């Protein structure tokens, strides 16, 4: 099992799919990494040599923000918006959708489970 950027990459997966387990690396970036390092993306993670894993690790460290560094940057950006008091920051603060989605119905992922409101008493 290869360990890159503090993440255990599943050994039975292909290299390009396995790299997507790292936060901040999607499928397109993983294919780009494989091309630049010179590893065929069809190979499995368990077929990689220690030297190839080291090349991947060094390339990612040099060229991409991943895991803790990226999470911290995203968190700081959101905190900056909230401190400014701009519209997007207020939406983050209230836990509502930030990017213009409707909230009359739906938006349950951001708003949480629906709470029943008691009907009027007669």
Secondary structure as UniProt FT lines:
FT   STRAND          2..4
FT   TURN            5..6
FT   STRAND          7..9
FT   TURN            11..12
FT   HELIX           15..18
FT   HELIX           19..21
FT   TURN            23..24
FT   HELIX           27..37
FT   TURN            41..42
FT   HELIX           45..47
FT   HELIX           50..63
FT   HELIX           67..84
FT   HELIX           87..94
FT   HELIX           108..111
//
